[in-house]
Amino acid sequence: RALALDPQFTHGWNNLGKAGGGKGGGQASSEIACFQRALALDPQFAIAWYSLGVAGGGEVGGQTLRSVDCFEFALALDPQDANAWNSLGVEGGGEDGGRAFNRIACFQRALALDPQFTHGWNNLGKAGGGKVGGQAFSRIDCFHRALALDPQFAIAWYSLGVAGGG
């Protein structure tokens, strides 16, 4: 309904994409097409760059972009986005401001921004652990930290089991 009232509403396009796509502005659009529409309307919309990255990337402005590219664009616009840092780490790392970050550094950055980020802790553990806030965390410590924050976090229980328990 929001897009029927205002087909230029970027947040509406982004949210329609996050819902898997649908009818907006009088036409059917796929998930990726919704993010592309939001970015065509506002290329500075960091959340839409992040969303397009989660969806696997796509073509924007005649350029085919991978997930990593989208997360890098999102971080260039909003370097405080812990989700984008975490997702960049999941993709193996990337660049921000001309500086390269490996996957562990991405997870560390996400956790520096949000120490309560359970997915960040789980992913840092899967990457072997690392320092957060000046303190070293082993991979097992990371899984324990994620589970202390959310005892129902099934992925962290699985990761802990794969790591041998503890």
Disulfide bonds with the S-S distance in Angstrom:
none
